[in-house]
Amino acid sequence: MRGKNRKPIASCLKLPQFTTMNVIDGQAGPIVYASLIFYSLTIDNILNIIVLLILAAVSIATLTGDNGILTKATTSAERSKRAGALEKVQVEVAGAIGEDLKVDMSLLKENLKKNLGLTDGDITENLDGSITVPVDGYLITVETNGEVHEGEKELKKVEGSSSDWELNEAKDTIVKYIGDGFDGDTIVIPNCVDGNRIVGICGNGSSAGMDLNSSIFVDKQDIIQNKKLEISNGIEIIGDGVFANCSELSGDIIIPNTVTEIGYGAFYNCSGLTGDLVIPSSVTTLDTSGAGCFRGSGFQGTLTIGMENIPTGCFAVGLNFTKLILEDTVKVIEDGAFNGCSKLTGELKLPEGLTKIGVAFTGCSGFTGDLIIPDGITTISGGTFARMHRFNWKFNNSKQCNIITSRSFFNYRISRNINNRNT
């Protein structure tokens, strides 16, 4: 009988032992095992173990894989829970329909608080009149026509009072702040005042430019000291001189992606705004009189621009941004857009979709690294990159050499490289 004279490994290792029977070639014999160490394993044993492991893995996958039983059960339970949350809100909507067959939103809010245990703080009013509420872990929105669906709205209602904000005759534009002060460290420009949808902030309703009296906070400098500024989503127009000479404001500012127009001197002499500035792709008009909208501001961080056409002179001279990010949505950069912005540093990355560059970067001597000219560029004007001393310019193909004028890189010390020379 095979293995009957083998010396048990346990006798050498002094491990706890247990005895079982091993069948080899039809003959049985006792085998002593030490702990979990199997001393005698044959090919047949190993194959059996492998098969068992494979079957175990298949069983686990059947239970827990993407299409597994447990996964499907979890997904089904999730759907049921979501449907239950929607149904709860639909019941309350049905109970708030008036004789005119329209949803009484005020009654609906009361029913939601009474029957679903919600509070005023749980109910978010959206700018279009709909409301969003949390039910069983889901955000449920009720439209003004009674439609119920999962998800929240981007434009939340930010309510202000006519006792704080003076409006124009049409009741859609803020012209002045008339309140006594703000709670917290942030001034929030509302997108709704006493139920009136606000689309603009227009500095006393006139094109007052950089006049000291054009700001909506004229004579209120003491209550805006060291306050941050937040402009609510839904605002579309930031008019002339709206925040002119508000040097007491501080921090960053993000222009909402609903804004389409920023007027002349809108942020003139806002020297306390020292952080970053983001101008979204929604902006189509940026006043460029003088040094544009931001002359005298204190921004020292990153300037991020998404607007399709960056107009003439809008950021030229006198601005202290240290980094420039041009989003992929930028198509045209007009003359003088960034001329003299010598404090801009790092790489200048031109968007792939860019088609035109005017004389836009003259004197931006702080840029370094590679400057890659996108394929879509058809013309580079004379002086576009003049006095930019510390970068390497590259074309994607040799045909692009034809777009250079004799003075595009006037007074430069650069390394010229052309990729794909055979194209």
Residue pairs with C-beta under 8 A, 6 or more apart in sequence:
1 24
1 27
1 29
2 24
2 25
2 27
2 29
3 22
3 24
3 29
3 31
3 40
4 29
6 39
6 40
8 17
8 32
8 34
8 39
9 15
9 34
9 37
9 39
10 16
10 17
10 32
10 33
10 34
13 34
15 34
15 35
15 37
16 34
16 35
17 32
17 33
17 34
18 32
18 33
19 30
19 31
19 32
19 33
20 30
20 31
20 33
21 28
21 29
21 30
21 31
22 28
22 29
22 30
22 31
22 40
24 42
31 39
31 40
32 39
33 39
38 45
61 68
62 68
62 69
63 69
63 70
64 70
64 71
65 71
81 136
81 137
81 138
82 138
82 150
84 136
85 135
85 136
85 137
85 138
85 140
85 150
86 138
86 140
86 148
86 149
86 150
88 116
88 135
88 136
89 112
89 116
89 133
89 135
89 140
89 142
89 148
90 148
92 108
92 111
92 112
92 115
92 116
93 103
93 108
93 142
93 146
93 148
95 107
95 111
96 103
96 104
96 105
96 107
96 108
96 111
97 103
97 104
97 146
98 104
98 107
102 146
103 142
103 144
103 145
103 146
105 129
105 131
105 142
105 144
108 131
108 142
109 123
109 131
112 118
112 123
112 133
113 119
113 120
113 123
116 133
116 135
118 133
118 134
122 133
122 134
123 131
123 132
123 133
124 131
124 132
124 133
124 152
124 156
124 157
125 131
125 156
125 157
125 159
126 132
126 141
126 153
126 155
126 156
126 157
127 153
127 155
127 156
127 157
127 191
127 192
127 197
127 233
127 234
128 144
128 153
128 155
129 144
130 141
130 142
130 143
130 144
130 153
131 141
131 142
132 139
132 140
132 141
132 142
132 152
132 153
133 139
133 140
133 142
134 140
138 150
139 150
139 151
139 152
140 148
140 149
140 150
141 148
141 149
141 150
141 151
141 152
141 153
142 148
143 149
154 233
155 191
155 233
155 234
155 258
156 232
156 233
157 191
157 192
158 188
158 190
158 191
158 192
158 232
158 234
159 190
159 192
159 193
160 190
160 192
160 193
160 194
160 198
161 179
161 193
161 194
162 193
162 194
163 178
163 179
164 177
164 178
164 179
165 174
165 176
165 177
165 178
165 179
165 190
165 193
166 174
166 175
166 176
166 177
166 178
167 173
167 174
167 175
167 193
167 196
167 198
168 175
168 202
168 205
171 193
171 196
172 196
172 197
172 198
172 199
172 200
173 198
173 199
173 200
173 201
173 202
173 205
173 237
173 239
174 189
174 190
174 193
174 198
174 200
174 201
174 202
174 216
175 202
175 203
175 204
175 205
175 216
176 204
176 216
176 218
177 216
177 217
177 220
180 223
181 223
182 223
182 224
182 227
185 226
185 227
185 228
186 227
186 228
186 229
186 230
187 224
187 227
187 228
187 229
187 230
187 249
188 230
188 232
189 201
189 229
189 230
189 231
189 232
189 235
190 198
190 232
191 197
191 198
191 232
191 233
191 234
191 235
192 198
192 234
197 234
198 234
198 235
199 234
199 235
199 236
199 237
200 235
200 236
200 237
200 238
200 239
201 216
201 231
201 235
201 237
201 238
201 239
201 242
202 237
202 239
202 240
202 242
202 263
203 214
203 215
203 216
203 239
203 240
203 241
203 242
203 244
203 263
204 213
204 214
204 216
204 218
206 214
206 240
207 239
207 240
207 263
207 264
208 214
208 240
208 241
208 244
209 240
209 241
209 244
209 264
209 265
209 289
210 241
210 244
210 245
210 264
210 265
210 268
210 269
210 295
211 241
211 244
212 218
212 244
212 245
214 240
214 241
214 242
214 244
214 265
215 241
215 242
215 243
215 244
215 245
215 246
216 242
216 243
217 224
217 243
217 246
221 246
221 248
224 246
224 248
224 249
225 248
226 248
226 250
226 272
227 248
227 249
227 250
228 249
228 250
228 251
228 252
229 243
229 249
229 251
229 253
229 273
230 254
231 238
231 253
231 254
231 255
231 256
231 259
232 256
233 256
233 257
233 258
234 256
234 258
235 256
235 258
235 259
236 258
236 259
236 260
236 261
237 259
237 260
237 261
237 263
238 255
238 259
238 261
238 262
238 263
238 266
239 261
239 263
239 266
240 263
240 264
240 265
240 266
240 287
241 263
241 264
241 265
241 266
241 268
242 263
242 266
243 249
243 266
243 267
243 268
243 270
244 265
244 266
244 267
244 268
244 269
244 270
245 268
245 269
245 270
246 269
246 270
246 272
247 269
247 270
247 271
247 272
248 272
249 270
249 272
249 273
250 272
250 273
250 274
251 272
251 273
251 274
251 275
252 273
252 275
252 276
252 277
252 301
253 267
253 273
253 275
253 277
254 278
255 262
255 277
255 278
255 279
255 280
255 283
256 280
257 280
257 281
257 282
258 282
259 280
259 282
259 283
260 282
260 283
260 284
260 285
261 283
261 284
261 285
261 286
262 279
262 283
262 285
262 286
262 287
262 293
263 287
263 293
264 287
264 289
264 290
264 292
264 293
265 287
265 289
265 290
265 293
265 295
266 287
266 293
266 294
267 273
267 293
267 294
267 297
268 293
268 294
268 295
268 296
268 297
269 295
269 296
269 297
270 294
270 296
270 297
270 298
271 296
271 297
271 298
272 298
273 297
273 298
273 299
274 298
274 299
274 300
274 301
275 299
275 300
275 301
276 299
276 301
276 302
276 303
276 304
277 294
277 299
277 301
277 302
277 303
277 304
277 321
278 304
278 306
279 286
279 303
279 304
279 305
279 306
279 307
280 306
280 307
281 306
281 307
281 308
281 327
281 329
282 306
282 307
283 306
283 307
284 307
284 308
284 309
286 292
286 293
286 307
286 310
286 311
286 314
287 293
287 314
288 311
288 312
288 313
288 314
291 313
291 316
291 317
291 318
291 319
292 313
292 314
292 315
292 316
293 314
294 315
294 319
295 318
295 319
296 318
297 319
298 320
299 319
299 320
299 321
300 320
300 321
300 322
301 321
301 322
301 323
302 321
302 322
302 323
302 324
302 325
303 315
303 319
303 321
303 323
303 324
303 325
304 325
304 327
305 324
305 325
305 326
305 327
305 330
306 327
306 329
306 330
307 329
307 330
308 329
308 330
308 331
308 332
309 331
309 332
309 334
310 330
310 332
310 333
310 334
310 337
310 360
311 334
311 337
312 334
312 335
312 336
312 337
312 358
313 335
313 336
313 337
313 339
314 337
315 321
315 337
315 338
315 341
316 336
316 337
316 338
316 339
316 340
316 341
317 339
317 340
317 341
318 340
319 341
319 343
320 343
321 341
321 343
321 344
322 343
322 344
322 345
323 344
323 345
323 346
324 338
324 341
324 344
324 348
325 349
326 333
326 349
326 350
326 351
326 354
327 351
328 351
328 352
328 353
329 351
329 353
330 351
330 353
330 354
331 351
331 353
331 354
331 355
331 356
332 354
332 355
332 356
333 354
333 356
333 357
333 358
333 360
334 358
334 360
335 358
335 359
335 360
335 381
336 358
336 359
336 360
336 362
337 358
337 360
337 361
338 344
338 360
338 361
338 364
339 359
339 360
339 361
339 362
339 363
339 364
340 362
340 363
340 364
341 361
341 363
341 364
342 363
342 364
342 365
342 366
343 366
344 364
344 366
344 367
345 366
345 367
345 368
346 367
346 368
346 369
347 367
347 368
347 369
347 370
347 371
347 391
348 361
348 364
348 367
348 369
348 371
348 391
349 372
350 357
350 371
350 372
350 373
350 374
350 377
351 374
352 374
352 375
352 376
353 374
353 376
354 374
354 376
354 377
355 376
355 377
355 378
356 377
356 378
356 379
357 377
357 379
357 380
357 381
357 384
358 381
358 384
359 381
359 382
359 383
359 384
359 386
360 384
361 367
361 384
361 385
361 388
362 383
362 384
362 385
362 386
362 387
363 386
363 387
363 388
364 385
364 388
365 387
365 388
365 389
365 390
366 390
367 388
367 390
367 391
368 390
368 391
369 391
369 392
370 391
370 392
370 393
370 394
371 385
371 391
371 392
371 393
371 394
372 393
372 394
372 395
372 396
373 380
373 393
373 394
373 395
373 396
373 400
373 403
374 396
375 396
375 397
375 400
377 400
377 403
378 403
379 403
380 403
380 404
380 405
380 408
381 405
381 408
382 405
382 406
382 407
382 408
382 410
383 407
383 408
383 410
384 408
384 409
385 393
385 408
385 409
385 412
386 407
386 408
386 409
386 410
386 411
386 412
387 410
387 411
387 412
388 409
388 412
388 414
389 412
389 413
389 414
390 413
391 414
392 414
392 415
392 416
392 417
393 409
393 414
393 415
393 416
393 417
394 417
394 418
394 419
395 401
395 417
395 418
395 419
396 419
396 420
397 418
397 419
397 420
397 423
398 418
398 420
398 421
398 423
399 423
401 418
